[in-house]
Amino acid sequence: MRSLLRINQPCIGKEEIEAVTEVLKEGLLTDKSGAGPQVLQFEKAFSKYTGAKYAIAVNSGTAALHASLMASNIGQGDEVLVPSFTFPATAGAVLLAGAKPIFIDIDPKTYCMRVDLIESKISNRTSAIIPVHLYGLPADMSAIIKIAGKSGLTVIEDAAQALGAEYQDKKIGNIGDASCFSFYGVKNITTGEGGMITTNDAEFAEKIRRVRVHGEERPYWVSTLGHNYRMTEIAASIGTVQLKKLPTFLEKRRKNAEHLTKKLQDIKKLDLALEPEGSKHAWHLYTVRMRGANAGKRNRVVSKLRSKNIGAAVYYETPVHLLPLYRKYASQKTDLQETEKASRQVFSLPIHPMVKQDHIEEIAKNLERILTKN
Ligand SMILES: Cc1ncc(COP(=O)(O)O)c(C=O)c1O
């Protein structure tokens, strides 16, 4: 029997191994300024890829979000608008900065923040919006930018899952005030752990660089608070190689997504992943939804797929506002109905670059069979 087809997995080749070996032989594993030669090379390539003027490498996507909030002077007394249907790090970064997350419901089709609800949540304490490009699909950025402009809010995009996505012909990473990427082990590209912030604002970029190294203006001279958010030279060397491979990775993900859509489109019990006009999906995850009365069977369907070694998975079974740490920040449960509904109905299927056309056929065949029987 075939081993488990994982929901996502790193694609590492001999080029990454060679790059790491080279760094290990050189002996500079990290640079105290946070900007060693490998980091600088990765940042340069990343800014070229996204089209953003500045790219600042850090050691996780969470660090990218937290550093962006710190560099925007967002902290105690501030409110930040975030979706609840996301990985908890989005809201976690807001708490780390000392601010308060205010949750916004999602659009039931795109799973991204519902933009028509944003204005009703803006108070005189609101200072930023963090839209999440969930599963790799861009949020409705033109509406978000317009609202933010009107109310003087900073837009920090959580693009952890969206490297390679585009919105109205612009790469994600070149739209809001800052965009935060993750290179966690199973993201569209990986450095093991890692992150990147892109921006077109020189002053903001400089503040981020400072946050990255304890707030140092120059060695051992600190005037503002920072952290150790440096990316290692080892990680950056992997990142540069992975970034070169990204177009091929994305092409494979897209091909798999299209193939899966074709195979699943006649199943009445499922809503499939979609790519709205004007958006280019990064296909980090292919997420389907069990319709109406079938929704209660979601977990059973996922375990049956897993018993066939198809690594279906649920992102996210518990919305952030229902997690113990965050319950006190959700004003009214009924505010987040679409979020709660989606968390009961969605599951994701493997489409990463190691997934072959045969696997897609196998996923579709098994899913169809399981749904017919259940
Ligand atoms: C939407 C989202 N935001 C933030 C993060 C945090 O990134 P990291 O795990 O690199 O800290 C992740 C990834 O895991 C994510 O998926």
The ligand as an ORCA input file, in Angstrom:
! r2SCAN-3c Opt
* xyz 0 1
  C      -2.413     32.176      8.143
  C      -1.143     32.010      8.913
  N      -0.675     33.045      9.643
  C       0.468     32.964     10.334
  C       1.227     31.815     10.320
  C       2.457     31.764     11.173
  O       3.597     31.452     10.463
  P       4.805     30.679     11.188
  O       4.339     29.289     11.452
  O       5.906     30.736     10.178
  O       5.122     31.430     12.415
  C       0.787     30.721      9.568
  C       1.567     29.477      9.456
  O       1.784     28.593     10.011
  C      -0.424     30.811      8.852
  O      -0.881     29.784      8.137
*
